[in-house]
Amino acid sequence: MAQRQLPASRYIGAFFLLVALLYTLIFLTGDTRTPQLGLDLRGGTTVTLTAQTPNGKAPDPEDLDLARQIIEQRVNGLGVAEAEVVTEGDSNIVISVPGDNGEQARELGQTAQLRFRPVLAGPEPATPPAGAVEGAPPTDTPSPSGEATPTDGSAPAAPAPDAPPVTEEQAAAEYATLTCADEPLGAVDRSEDYVAACSENGEVKYLLGPTIIEGTEIEDARAGTQQGTGEWVVLLDFNDTGRTTWANYTAANVGKNVAFTLDGRVISAPTIQSAITSNPTTITGQFDQTSAEELANQLRYGALPLTFTQATAQSISTELGAEQLRAGLIAGAIGVALVFVYALIYYRLLGLVMLASLILSAVVVYAVLVLLGRQIGFTLSLAGIAGFIVSIGITADSFVVYFERLKDEIREGRTLRSAVPRAWVRARRTILSADAVSFLAAAILYVLAIGDVKGFAFTLGMSTVLDLIVVFLFTHPLMAVLSRFKGFAGSRFSGLGQVEHTRRPARPAPAGSKQLATAGTASRAGAQDRSTS
């Protein structure tokens, strides 16, 4: 008898040992003991950037990942705590910034695709120049970068990558008819093309030659003030390749203008005053402190290999996030309460078994969420809470299947003790099949979906797995233990008492079988009489 009781004790013991292990990890490792919440529950801003390519197709995955890394460097450089930069789909980068840092989230998405191009037509050098390029550093200590300025608008049509380079004549024709008021920001251009471009404020236009230096050849950019004048400037340091190219170009083009284009817009077109053979290069251009720091911040972490447009930007205040979290928890509590009321009315004491299983399932889910938040950065979103609410029904369904199988066995005339293992064998197949379908659907949804739907699919799949753990290690072993108490099966409050009273009577044997049995008995009796005589 003890040997039959041992497995149930082992299963229940293993379950509570697992729970103890999870909470030991929570309290002995890490600083936080609560799950990480998504921006829709704690408040914050999410900005989705969509990559623009000349041919309109998805960008190269390596370029998209490089852009993500550069934006992530900007996040770290600005000191935005707990910000997240991830790729989504084959063309999007999602920037998530918690709290009231919405403006910073939008600034972090600045593309900053910097190119240096010669000015072929535009403001004449005899007019007051847009700025000057010098080789001398400023006297004041350069300050670190501050914020970035977002660019709006969509990219115009551009030639395909394999098309011939745009010639000077073609660009000149476009330049003659260009109206800067109608030219969107974030233009997609190629470094080998001649281009017609507008200034950042849209007041003037330029005809520019092929790219001299790419922004990827800049090592550092910072803001400072100019010696003597005190005006704000931006200092550029090139890498070895860029410094050599820049030195050769400035030496051969003293007195000419060079345009610094940022995402297809001319942010400055200074005059080269002298050959610049060493770092830093000083850019002047009617900067104030804010604009100088903005430009330096855009350039400090390198130019992105792609041009982006801001597809969506969503900001949620901390108050709204807290309200949504409260609403989600209330919805979950209502779901559990409804299941509990139904279970008590229909299953009575068995309903308490269901409630205990649901509570322990929630205990395990909470611990797993905390640990996943620490280890892989999983954040619980409102969609994730919806996944958990749906999983309550899936978990309750497993108990219903088991209890109904148990009732069926009792109706067949078996005792509760013998019905439990037989009902479990039949219910186990159904539970495994149903949970396998649920998990497969969640996995497919997770792979194919993006955004919040991924959170829903993840929590649904995780809850399905934990449902199996609770049913196998706690619910069935607990029923095996309760089945050994005679009073439980016969109690009117157990949920099985009515089944006991309505148990189907044993089927009567057919009349022919009774006659055969009587004849057999008589023949055996006659044989005994003959042997006696």
N, C-alpha and C positions, 0 to 999 in steps of 0.2 A: 504493500500500500504506500509506503514511504517513497518508493521509487517512482510511482506514478505522480506523486505530488511534487517531486523535486524539479521537473522541467518548468512548471508554472512559476515556482519560486525563483528559478534561475532567470527566466525571461523578465519577470518584474524587477528582480534585482539588477539585471543588466540595464534595464531602462532607466532606473533611478541613478545608477552609476554613471550612465551617459549624461543625464541632466546635471549631476554633481560635477562632472568633468567640464562641461560647457561653462557653468557658472564659476568654477574655479579659474578657468582661463580668463573669464571676464574680470574678475576681481583681482587677480594676481598679475595680469598683463594689461598694459595700456592705461590711459588716463580716463577715457570716457566709458561710461556704463549705460549709455543710451544709443540707439541706432542713429546713424547719420541721416538727416532729413534732406530731401531735395529742395530746390529753390521754391517750388510751389507750396511747400509747407513751412519753410522758415523765412521766406522772403528773399528776393534777389532779382537779378536780371539775366536773361538768356538771349544771346545774339547769335543768329545763324548767318554765316557768310557762305555765299555760293560762288565757286570759282568760275571765271569767264575765260574761255579759250577762243582763239581766232576762228576755229572751225566749228565752234558750238558743241563739240563733243566733250566727254568726260576727260579731265586732266590726267596726266600720268600719276599713278599712285605715289611714286617717290617724290614728285613735286608737291603733292598735296600733304604728304607727311612732313616734308621739309618746312612747308608753310606753317603747319601746326606746331612744329618745334620752335620756330622763330617767334610765333605769337606767344607760345608758352614762356619763352625767355623774356618777352615784354611783361608778361604777368609777374614773373619773379622779380624783374627789375623795378616794377612799380610797387612791389610789396603788397599786392592784393592778396589777402589771406584766404585760403581755401578755395581759390578760383580753380576752374577746371577747363581744359581745352582738349577737345576730342574731335576726331573725324567722324562724319556720319554719312553713310551712303558712299557714292563715288565722286561727289563734287562739293560736299559741304563740310564746314568746320563750325563747331558749336562752342561758343565761349559762355561759360556760366560763372557769374560772380555773385556771391551771397551778400546779403545785407543791402545797404543803401549806396552801393557803388555802381549804380546803373550807368552813369556817365562814363566811368572808367571802362566798363564793359564795351561800350560803343567805341571808345577811343582805341581799345586794344585791337580792334578789328581793322585798323588802318593798314592798307595794303603796303604803302611805302615802296612801290616799285620805282626805284630811282635810276635815272640815266642821265649822263652828261652828253649833250649834243651841241655841235657848233650852230650858231645863229647865222642863217643865210639871209634872212630878211625879217624886218620887224623894227622896233625902235632904233633909230640911227645912233651910232656911237657919239655923234656931236651933241645929241640931246643929253639932259641929265641922266646918267646911267641908272639902271635899275639896282645896281649894286656894284661891288668891286671885289676882286679876288686878290688876296695878298699872301705873301709868304711869312709875314711876321705874326707871332702869337700875341694875344692881348696881354695887358698888364695884370688885370684882375684874375683872381683864381676862378677858373671855369666852374660853373655850377652843374650839378647833375640834371638830367632831363626831368621834365615834369609830366605833361600830359600830351596826348596825341589828339589831333583834330580829325573827326570823321569826314569821310568823303561820301557824298550821296550820289544817286543817279545810277544809271545802267550804262554798260559799255556799248559803243556803236559798232556797227558792222565793220569787220576787218578782213583783209585777205587771208586765205588759207595758208597754213604754214609752208606748204610746198609750192605756193605761187611765187612767181618771180618778184624780186624786191621792187618796192615802189621807187620809181625814178624821180629825179629832181623836177622834171617837167610835169609829171603827174601830180606831185605834191604842190608845185607852184599853181597849177590850175585849181586845185582844191583850196589853196591858200587865198586865191583871188575871190572866191565865192564864200569863204568861211564866215559864218556869223557866230560869234562866241556865245551869244545869248542862247542859241539853240544847241550848242555842243555840250553833251552830257559829261559829267565827270567820270573818272575811272576808265578812260579809253584804253582799248587793247591795241597795242602797236608792237612792231618787231624792231629789234635793235638795228637791223641792216637797212631799214626803210628810211627814205626821206619823208618827213611828216609835217603837216600843218597843225599847230597846236595853239591853244589859248593860254593866257595867264590865269593864275588861280582865281583872281577876282573877275575874270572875263572881260576886262577892259581893253586888252590889246591882244594881238595875235602874232605868231611867229612862224617863219618857215625854217625848219631845222634839218640838219644833215644827219647821217647815220651816227649811231652811238659811239662815243669815244671811250667811255668808261662805264661799266655797270656798277650798280650800287652794291653788289656782292663783294666788290674790291675795297669797300670801306671797312676799316677795322674799328673805328670809334667815331662818335660824334657827341659834342657837348656844347653847352651854351656858355658865353662869357661876355665881357665888355671890351670894346676896342680902346686901345691906348690913345690918349689925347682927347678923343671925342666922347668917350663914355657910352657910345651906342652899343646896343646888343648885337652880337655876332654869333655865328655857329662855326665851330672848329671841326675840321675833318682830318682824320688820320687814315691814310691808305695803306694797304698791304704792299709788299715788295713789287708785285706786278703792276698794281695800280699806280704806285708812286713813280715808277719808271715811265709808264705811259703818260701820266699827267705832267711829269717834268718835260718830256719831249714835246708834248702838245703846247704847253704854255710857252715854252721857249720859242716855238715857231709861230705863235699866234698872239703876240703881245699887242694890245690895243684892240683886239677883237672881242666880241661877246661870246660867251658860252652859256647855254641854257641848262639849268638843273630841272629836269622834268620828274614829277612825282605822279605816278598813275596817269601819265599822258598830259598833265597840266604843268605849265611852266611856273614853278614857284619862285624862281629867281633867274635873271639873265645878266649877270655881272660882266664887267669889262676886265679882261686880264691885264693887270698893270705891270706884271713882271714875271719872269720865269720862276717857277716854284719847284725847287729841287728837293725839298725836305718837308717833313711833317711839322706842324699842322698847316692845313690850308684854311684860311679865314674867309668865311662867306658873310658879306654884308648885304643888306637889302631892306632897309626901313623896318627892321625888326624891333618889337618891344620885347620885354622879358618873357611874356607869355608865348608869343609866336616863336621866339628863338628856342625856348625850351621844348615847345611842341615839335618843331622840326628836328631838333637834336634827338628827341625821343623816338621819332619815326625812323630815323636813320641809324640809331645806335646799334640795334640788333640785326642789322642787315636788311636788304631788300627781299621781299617775298618773291618766289619764283613764279607766282601767279597773280593775276588781277582778280579781286573779289568785289562783289556787290553785297550789300546788306539785305538779305532776303527777309528776315523777320527779326524783331526785337521786342521782347516781352518783359515787363517789369512788374513784380509783385511786392507790395510792401510787407514788412514783417508782421504788421497787424493782420493783414489779409491772409498771410501764410499761417499764422497761428489759428485764425478762425477756420481755415480749411482743414487744418489738422484736427481741430476739435470736432468739426462736422464729420470727418472721416472716422474718428474713434467712436462717435455717437452712432453712426451708421453700423459699424461693426458690432457695437454692443447690442443694438436693436436686433441685428441678425442672430446673434448668439441667444438672446432672450427668447426670440420667436421659436428657434429650434428647441430650446429648453422647455418652453411651455408645451409645445407639441409632443415632445418626448415624454413629459410627465403625464399628460393626459392619455396618451396611447400606450406607453410602455411602463409607466409607474416607476417601480424601483429600477427597472432596466434603464429608464430615462436618467437616473442618477449616474449609472455607469457611463452613459453617453456624455453627460455633462462633465464628469471627471475626466474623461478622455479628451474632450474639447479644451478644457482648462489646461491640462498637461500639454496638449498640442500647442496652445498659445505660449506656454512657458518655454517650450523648445524653440518655437519660431522666434521669440524675442531674443533668446540667446544667440541663435544663428545670425540674426540681423546685426546684432552688435559686433560679432566676430567678423562677419563679412564686411562691415563698414570699416573695420580696422585693417583687414588684410588686403582687400581688393578695392576699397573705396566705394562700396555699394551704398547708394543713397536711396532712402525710401521716399517715393513720391506719392502723390494722390492716386495716380494710376496703380501703383503698387498696393496701396490699401484696398483699392477695388479688387485687385487680384486675390487678396486675402479674404475679402468678404465672399467672393465667389467660391473660394476653396472651403469655406465653412459648409456650404451645401454638399461639396464633394466628400468631405470628411463624414458628415452626418449620413450621407448615402451609404457609406461603407458599413456604418453601424446598423442602419435599417436592413441592409441585405443580410447581415449576420443574424440579427434578431428574428427576422422573418423565416430564415432557414431553420433557426432553432425552434420556432413555433411549429413549423411543418413537421419536424422530427417528433415533437411531443404529440402532435395530432395523430401520428402514425402509431402511437401507443408506447413510446419509449419514455423512460425516466429522464429527468433533466441531466443527470450525471452521464448517462449514455448518449443523450442527444447532443451535448455540447461538442464532442470531438467529431461526430458525424456531420453536424451542421457546419462546423468550421471547414471541413474538407470541401463541402459543396460551396460555401460562401467564399472561400479563399480564391477559387478560380475566377469567380465573378468580380471580386474586388480587384484582383490583379489585372484582369482584362480592362475594367473600367478605368483604373488609374493609369494603365499603360497608354490608353487612348488619350486621356487627359494630358499626360506628360508629353506625348508625341505632338499633340496639337500646340501645347505651350512652346515646345522646342522649335517647331516650324515657324510659329508666330514670332519668336525671338530672333530667329535668323533672318526672316524676311522683313520685319518691321523696323522702324526707326523711332527715335524720340521716346515719348512717354509710353507708347505701346510696348516697348521692350521691357520697361519696368513692370507692366501688368503681366506680361508673359513670364518673366523671371520669377515673380512671387507666386504665380499660379503653379509653375512647375516645381518650385521648391516646396510649396505646401503639399503638393501631391506626393512627393517623396516622403515628407515628414508624416503624412497621413498613414502611409504603409508602416513606418516605424512604430507609430503609436498603436495601430490596430494589432500588429504582430507581437509587439513586446509588452503591451499593457492590456488592451481591451480583451483579447482572447484569453490570455493567462488569468486575468481577473475573473472572467466568467467560469473558467475551469475551477478556480478556487471556490467561487460562490455555489457552484453546482454540487459541492460536497456537503452543503448544509441542507438538510431535509426541509427545514422550515422555509427556506427561500422559495423553493418551487411550489410549495403548497399555499404560500401566503397570498391573500387576495390583493395585496399591494405590490406583489413582485412583477405583475404584468403577465405572469404565466399561470396564475391560479385559474382564471377563466378557461384557459386552454386545457388545463388538467380536467376541469369539470365537463368540458365538451369533447373529451377525447373520444375518438371514433371507436366503437366496439369491435372486438375481433370478429373477423368474417367467419360465418358458420361453414362447416365443411359440407361439401355436396352430399346429397342423399345416397348416391351410389357408393361413395367411399365409406359411408357408415355401414351399409349392408355388407360390403366386402370385409370390413373390420369385424363385424359380428360373425360372419361365416368363418373367418379365420380363427376367431376365438373358439367357436364351437368345434371346429375340426381338431384344434389342439387339445381341447378338453376330452374329445372322444378317444384320441390317441392315448391320452394319459390313462383313461379307464381301461382300455385294452391292455396296456402294459401292466396295469395293476392286477387285472384278472389273470 
